Amino acid sequence: MRPELILLLGASFWGLGWLPLEHLAGQGLRGMPVVLYTYGLLCLLALPLLWRQRAAWWPQRRALTVICLCGGWATAGLVGALSEGDVVRAMLLFYLAPVWGLLGGWLLLGERLSAVRVGALALAMLGIALTLGISAETFRPLGASDWLALSAGLAFACNNLATRAADRVPLASKAVVAFVGAALLGGLFCLLQGAALPAAGPGLWAQIALFGVFWLLAMGAAQYGFSHVEASRAAVLVVIELVVAVLTAAWLGERELGLREWCGGALVLIAALLAERPSRPSSSVLCEAKS
């Protein structure tokens, strides 16, 4: 499979992530304790793996540290924003991440900004706005939870850029190191918020473990895509997560779809199709190939 398709698959898994989160919330586990429990459990796998592969990732340890901190902040920050503030505003601010990814790929990685790529991003952002809905309330001054969502989106974009730059770090290390950061930051948030950690029996721990396996597959697919797809293209492709989340919510009766949502989803899909197309080789490369 092409890396673009694997990235779309991973983003689709992310879009389904609300299902196990909602189930765990019904079991009394929500907010930052979910982050701490789930990613703390995944650290039992992540830490031994990182230790075994330390010789491979050590030359690019700074990039791996950025993935750890930014990936962890993206997860913990978004969960905190969703639990403390308005969900629509949090999602809108978080989904500014494609803009940061496009600019970061251009400024930091030297990727070329084509008209098609910029147009795909514009379509994706318009689709996000239509899907989530915008009102006068959306444009009120930013509060603490809004800044948290905005910073989570920026951290998510930085995580993707660092993943692209860490080309010599094993995929497994890149896939699991963000779990360590999420567990550490989730625990820190629990301390700062004074959140009580609910008791978890064997049955609940088994469900958390299944959610962890699900998230491990999603993260592995996404990190593979981020490693092999230009950051500016990947920034548009991951927006498919939103479409999957909205469609599954409608299918299960959690949300009704109107003309606005269908139009927004269609724009996001068109943007993903435009971004999924492989880049044309430059004329110099074509001349070298002919010679």
Sequence and secondary structure as in RCSB ss.txt:
>XXXX:A:sequence
MRPELILLLGASFWGLGWLPLEHLAGQGLRGMPVVLYTYGLLCLLALPLLWRQRAAWWPQRRALTVICLCGGWAT
AGLVGALSEGDVVRAMLLFYLAPVWGLLGGWLLLGERLSAVRVGALALAMLGIALTLGISAETFRPLGASDWLAL
SAGLAFACNNLATRAADRVPLASKAVVAFVGAALLGGLFCLLQGAALPAAGPGLWAQIALFGVFWLLAMGAAQYG
FSHVEASRAAVLVVIELVVAVLTAAWLGERELGLREWCGGALVLIAALLAERPSRPSSSVLCEAKS
>XXXX:A:secstr
  HHHHHHHHHHHHHTTHHHHHHHHHTT  SHHHHHHHHHHHHHHHHHHHHHTHHHHGGGHHHHHHHHHHHHHHH
HHHHHHHHHS HHHHHHHHTTHHHHHHHHHHHTS     HHHHHHHHHHHHHHHHHH   GGGGS   HHHHHHH
HHHHHHHHHHHHHHH TTS HHHHHHHHHHHHHHHHHHHHHHHT       HHHHHHHHHHHHHHHHHHHHHHHH
HHHS HHHHHHHTTHHHHHHHHHHHHTTSS   HHHHHHHHHHHHHHHHHHS     HHHHHHHH 
